[in-house]
Amino acid sequence: MRDFLLDTQTIRYWHDSACAEHAAVAGNVVRLRQAVTNLEIQPKLLISVISLGEIEYGHRVAFPRDPKPQAAYIAFVRQELPEAFELSRDATEAYGELRARLFSKFAPGGKRLRKMLPEQLVEPTTAKELGIQENDLWLSAQAIAHGMVLVTNDRITRIREVANDINLSFSTQNWTRASTAYVPA
């Protein structure tokens, strides 16, 4: 049974009834919970410590900083997603593999010189140059390492491409469309 790792945007859509995506995400959560009621082992909805960090950052830079809605959002996250999913050695290995493949495939030509050691790269290749968001790469690595479904509205095209190139099992679902949540075999 696969668990579901929800990204920050999906959680925000689920919480914020003013978002256009709210109804679809909330409906998919209900649909999934109804679909698994008769299963002996039920999949979990999880939040990564990466997403928790993104939420905390967002609250600290929000203008105007309004503590009541922020507290309500944190309470929602803690109630609906009580288990924070920690980073593990398996996730760091998947991250290293994915990032190395992204670097080999998408880094600007001058940075991909075969004889250069990583420590010789004075200016590191940025996530922007690789066409990714760094936290999306970490979430993807967690999902791959633990056989989870990553629930995201992000395209993560390049991450998916390199995962497929090396036959990593990488499953995603986009719950911003109605009736798209399902439990994979």
Secondary structure, 3 states (H helix, E strand, C coil): CCCEEECHHHHHHHHCCCCCCHHHHHHHHHHHHHHCCCCCCCCCEEEEHHHHHHHHHHHHHCCCCCHHHHHHHHHHHHHHCCCEECCCHHHHHHHHHHHHHHHHHHCCHHHHCCCCCHHHCCCCCCHHHHCCCHHHHHHHHHHHHCCCEEECCCCCHHHHHHHHHCCCCCEEECCCCCCCCCCCC
